Amino acid sequence: MWTGSGPRKLRTAIRFSEPFVTPPTVTVSMSMWDIAGESNQRADILAENVTENGFEILFRTWGDTRVARVRADWLAIGEASNDDIWDV
């Protein structure tokens, strides 16, 4: 995403280590970005196609923004298969 202009996107599949009972709520955020500073820094990151087994992170940029790299963190919260697995 360092060269070119206009809409650009990258999709990455994430698989949960254990499935949820129902699709969880997933939050995605950028924890690091390396974006050129001579133009506007445009970025969008979100979770899509969330299922009990995983989801996809979609990162998008557009215009003349140049992205060298981005790191994403995510958190999934949902229904567990058994109340006994909670260790509080």
Backbone as JSON, one array per atom type, in Angstrom:
{
  "sequence": "MWTGSGPRKLRTAIRFSEPFVTPPTVTVSMSMWDIAGESNQRADILAENVTENGFEILFRTWGDTRVARVRADWLAIGEASNDDIWDV",
  "N": [[0.82, -1.19, 0.0], [2.12, 1.1, -0.31], [2.61, 2.22, -2.73], [0.75, 3.57, -5.51], [-2.67, 4.77, -5.78], [-5.96, 5.82, -4.7], [-8.69, 3.57, -3.76], [-7.6, 1.02, -1.57], [-7.18, -2.2, -0.12], [-6.8, -4.7, 2.46], [-7.33, -7.97, 3.5], [-7.47, -10.14, 6.26], [-7.62, -13.37, 7.57], [-8.76, -14.58, 10.69], [-8.62, -17.13, 13.06], [-10.32, -18.52, 15.78], [-8.95, -19.96, 18.77], [-10.56, -21.69, 20.16], [-13.92, -22.54, 19.45], [-16.75, -20.29, 19.73], [-20.06, -20.38, 21.23], [-22.07, -18.94, 19.98], [-21.82, -16.4, 17.4], [-19.31, -14.13, 18.4], [-18.93, -10.78, 19.79], [-16.72, -8.67, 18.19], [-13.93, -6.61, 18.5], [-11.73, -4.47, 16.83], [-8.58, -2.87, 16.61], [-6.02, -0.5, 15.68], [-2.74, -1.01, 16.62], [-0.26, -0.2, 15.95], [1.08, 1.91, 13.49], [2.57, 2.74, 10.39], [2.71, 5.24, 8.5], [3.03, 7.39, 5.76], [3.79, 10.89, 6.18], [3.39, 13.11, 4.53], [0.99, 13.45, 3.27], [-2.61, 13.26, 3.73], [-3.55, 11.09, 6.39], [-5.23, 8.37, 6.01], [-7.3, 5.83, 7.15], [-9.04, 2.78, 7.76], [-10.27, 0.27, 9.83], [-11.68, -2.88, 10.56], [-13.83, -5.55, 11.81], [-15.08, -8.25, 9.97], [-17.47, -10.63, 8.67], [-17.95, -12.32, 10.93], [-17.97, -15.31, 12.74], [-18.74, -18.25, 14.74], [-16.31, -19.51, 14.71], [-14.3, -17.79, 13.82], [-13.1, -14.76, 12.17], [-12.73, -12.0, 9.85], [-10.24, -9.54, 9.46], [-10.48, -6.39, 8.12], [-8.61, -4.02, 6.5], [-8.48, -0.76, 5.27], [-7.46, 1.82, 3.02], [-7.26, 4.97, 1.26], [-7.28, 7.42, -1.42], [-4.35, 9.44, -1.61], [-2.87, 8.35, 0.42], [-0.09, 6.76, 1.9], [0.85, 3.66, 3.02], [3.09, 1.94, 4.99], [3.2, -0.12, 6.91], [0.99, -1.83, 9.21], [-0.21, -2.7, 12.43], [-2.56, -4.79, 14.0], [-4.76, -5.2, 16.78], [-7.04, -7.36, 18.46], [-10.17, -8.19, 20.08], [-12.34, -10.61, 21.21], [-15.51, -11.21, 22.46], [-17.84, -13.35, 23.81], [-20.41, -15.87, 24.07], [-19.7, -18.59, 26.14], [-19.1, -22.15, 26.01], [-19.55, -23.5, 28.37], [-20.31, -22.71, 31.68], [-18.53, -23.38, 33.68], [-15.94, -23.05, 32.74], [-15.05, -20.52, 33.23], [-12.68, -18.63, 34.89], [-12.34, -16.69, 37.39]],
  "CA": [[0.0, 0.0, 0.0], [3.03, 2.24, -0.35], [2.5, 2.82, -4.06], [-0.6, 3.61, -6.03], [-3.6, 5.71, -5.17], [-7.33, 5.34, -4.74], [-9.02, 2.59, -2.72], [-6.76, -0.17, -1.41], [-7.6, -2.92, 1.08], [-6.17, -5.97, 2.78], [-8.2, -8.78, 4.34], [-6.73, -11.19, 6.94], [-8.5, -14.29, 8.3], [-8.39, -14.93, 12.07], [-9.35, -18.3, 13.55], [-10.27, -18.61, 17.23], [-8.35, -21.21, 19.26], [-11.72, -22.51, 20.52], [-15.11, -21.87, 18.92], [-17.78, -19.76, 20.61], [-21.37, -21.01, 21.03], [-22.68, -18.07, 18.98], [-20.82, -15.43, 16.96], [-19.0, -13.15, 19.44], [-18.69, -9.39, 19.41], [-15.28, -8.52, 17.95], [-13.41, -5.24, 18.39], [-10.4, -4.41, 16.19], [-7.95, -1.55, 16.66], [-4.64, -0.45, 15.22], [-1.81, -0.83, 17.73], [0.93, 0.42, 15.38], [0.98, 2.22, 12.07], [3.69, 3.43, 9.74], [2.03, 5.88, 7.37], [3.75, 8.6, 5.32], [3.22, 12.09, 6.75], [3.28, 14.26, 3.63], [-0.39, 13.55, 2.8], [-3.57, 12.87, 4.76], [-3.41, 9.71, 6.86], [-6.58, 7.82, 5.96], [-7.3, 4.39, 7.42], [-10.24, 2.2, 8.34], [-10.02, -1.13, 10.2], [-12.89, -3.43, 11.16], [-14.05, -7.0, 11.76], [-16.17, -8.65, 9.08], [-17.74, -12.07, 8.52], [-17.73, -12.94, 12.24], [-18.68, -16.56, 13.0], [-18.31, -18.91, 15.97], [-14.96, -20.03, 14.52], [-13.32, -16.77, 13.48], [-13.56, -13.55, 11.48], [-11.74, -11.38, 8.97], [-9.89, -8.14, 9.68], [-10.39, -5.64, 6.87], [-7.93, -2.73, 6.59], [-8.64, 0.0, 4.03], [-6.98, 3.19, 2.89], [-7.7, 5.53, -0.01], [-6.63, 8.68, -1.81], [-2.9, 9.36, -1.81], [-2.24, 7.86, 1.64], [0.89, 5.69, 1.69], [0.96, 2.84, 4.23], [4.2, 0.99, 4.98], [2.75, -1.29, 7.68], [0.0, -1.62, 10.25], [-0.43, -3.84, 13.32], [-3.91, -4.77, 14.55], [-5.1, -5.99, 17.95], [-8.47, -7.64, 18.46], [-10.75, -8.79, 21.27], [-13.63, -11.26, 20.94], [-16.25, -11.52, 23.68], [-19.07, -14.03, 23.45], [-20.94, -16.93, 24.91], [-18.84, -19.77, 26.32], [-19.84, -23.41, 25.94], [-19.8, -24.04, 29.69], [-20.02, -21.71, 32.71], [-17.43, -23.85, 34.52], [-14.61, -22.71, 32.21], [-14.66, -19.18, 33.68], [-11.76, -18.59, 36.03], [-12.33, -15.28, 37.77]],
  "C": [[0.86, 1.26, 0.0], [2.94, 2.95, -1.69], [1.06, 2.79, -4.5], [-1.44, 4.65, -5.32], [-5.01, 5.15, -5.32], [-7.57, 4.29, -3.67], [-8.09, 1.38, -2.75], [-7.18, -0.86, -0.13], [-6.84, -4.23, 1.21], [-7.07, -6.7, 3.77], [-7.38, -9.93, 4.93], [-7.69, -12.04, 7.76], [-7.91, -14.6, 9.68], [-9.26, -16.11, 12.49], [-9.19, -18.36, 15.07], [-9.66, -19.94, 17.64], [-9.43, -22.2, 19.7], [-12.96, -21.8, 20.0], [-16.02, -21.34, 20.04], [-19.08, -20.5, 20.33], [-22.14, -20.26, 19.95], [-21.61, -17.08, 18.52], [-20.57, -14.37, 18.03], [-19.02, -11.73, 18.88], [-17.19, -9.21, 19.31], [-14.95, -7.04, 17.78], [-12.0, -5.32, 17.82], [-9.87, -2.99, 16.31], [-6.53, -1.63, 16.11], [-3.74, -0.19, 16.42], [-0.48, -0.24, 17.26], [0.62, 0.76, 13.93], [2.19, 3.0, 11.62], [3.14, 3.98, 8.44], [2.78, 7.17, 7.05], [3.02, 9.85, 5.8], [3.0, 13.25, 5.79], [1.88, 14.4, 3.02], [-1.32, 13.16, 3.96], [-3.39, 11.4, 5.11], [-4.8, 9.13, 7.02], [-6.51, 6.32, 6.2], [-8.62, 4.0, 8.05], [-9.92, 0.74, 8.64], [-11.26, -1.65, 10.91], [-12.91, -4.95, 11.05], [-15.24, -7.26, 10.85], [-16.32, -10.16, 9.11], [-17.46, -12.84, 9.82], [-18.6, -14.19, 12.37], [-18.21, -17.1, 14.35], [-16.85, -19.33, 15.91], [-13.9, -18.99, 14.22], [-13.94, -15.58, 12.78], [-12.46, -13.07, 10.55], [-11.5, -9.94, 9.42], [-9.77, -7.49, 8.3], [-9.74, -4.3, 7.17], [-8.07, -2.04, 5.25], [-7.96, 1.35, 4.15], [-7.4, 3.68, 1.51], [-6.97, 6.84, -0.27], [-5.15, 8.48, -2.05], [-2.15, 8.92, -0.55], [-1.3, 6.71, 1.31], [1.12, 4.97, 3.01], [2.12, 1.88, 4.07], [3.8, -0.28, 5.72], [1.78, -0.85, 8.76], [-0.04, -2.87, 11.11], [-1.81, -3.68, 13.94], [-3.99, -5.65, 15.79], [-6.6, -6.24, 17.89], [-8.88, -8.31, 19.77], [-12.11, -9.34, 20.89], [-14.27, -11.63, 22.27], [-17.57, -12.14, 23.27], [-19.42, -15.12, 24.43], [-20.0, -18.13, 24.95], [-19.71, -21.02, 26.33], [-20.23, -23.96, 27.3], [-19.43, -22.99, 30.73], [-18.84, -22.1, 33.59], [-16.05, -23.46, 34.0], [-14.15, -21.32, 32.64], [-13.8, -19.29, 34.92], [-11.57, -17.13, 36.42], [-11.55, -15.07, 39.04]]
}
